[in-house]
């Protein structure tokens, strides 16, 4: 299976809720992800995602992004429709996403 980008909906955690000061400016962003399907392996087995933003976030801080694994040899099986993931910067939860 190739590591081709998948459309995903990503919602940023607000600063008030403990997230980033503001969503990253993009258009490209990469950070560690915890997948719902493998959260028991976190953080010992973590994969980084690359997000390509198609535009700025809406008023609820959600956006559509093309998402792929940073490591082309990574487990592309995790990027299937309905797959839920969380994005982290260190120990800080910054966003939640779902593959469309």
Residue pairs with C-beta under 8 A, 6 or more apart in sequence:
1 76
1 77
2 76
3 68
3 69
3 72
3 74
3 76
4 68
5 52
5 66
5 67
5 68
6 66
6 67
6 68
6 79
6 81
6 99
6 100
7 64
7 65
7 66
7 67
7 99
7 100
8 51
8 64
8 65
8 66
8 67
8 97
8 98
8 99
8 100
9 62
9 63
9 64
9 97
9 98
9 100
10 51
10 62
10 63
10 64
10 65
10 67
10 87
10 95
10 96
10 97
11 60
11 61
11 62
11 63
11 95
11 96
11 97
12 19
12 20
12 23
12 57
12 61
12 62
12 63
12 94
12 95
13 19
13 20
13 61
13 93
13 94
13 95
13 96
14 61
15 21
15 22
18 92
18 93
19 92
19 93
19 94
19 95
20 89
20 92
20 94
23 56
23 57
23 61
23 63
23 95
26 51
26 52
26 53
27 52
27 53
28 50
28 51
28 52
28 53
29 50
29 51
29 53
30 48
30 49
30 50
30 51
30 70
31 48
31 49
31 87
31 88
31 89
31 94
32 43
32 46
32 47
32 48
32 49
32 87
32 88
32 89
33 46
33 47
33 48
33 49
33 85
33 86
33 87
33 88
34 42
34 43
34 46
34 85
34 86
34 88
35 47
35 78
35 83
35 84
35 85
36 83
36 84
36 85
36 86
37 78
37 83
37 84
38 45
38 78
47 69
47 70
47 71
47 74
47 75
47 78
48 69
48 70
48 71
49 67
49 68
49 69
49 70
49 85
49 87
50 67
50 68
50 69
50 70
51 65
51 66
51 67
52 65
52 66
52 67
53 63
53 65
54 63
54 64
54 65
54 66
55 63
55 64
56 63
57 63
64 100
65 97
67 79
67 97
67 99
68 79
69 75
69 76
69 78
69 79
78 85
79 99
80 99
81 99
81 100
82 98
82 99
83 98
83 99
84 96
84 97
84 98
85 96
85 97
85 98
85 99
86 93
86 95
86 96
86 97
87 93
87 94
87 95
87 96
87 97
88 94
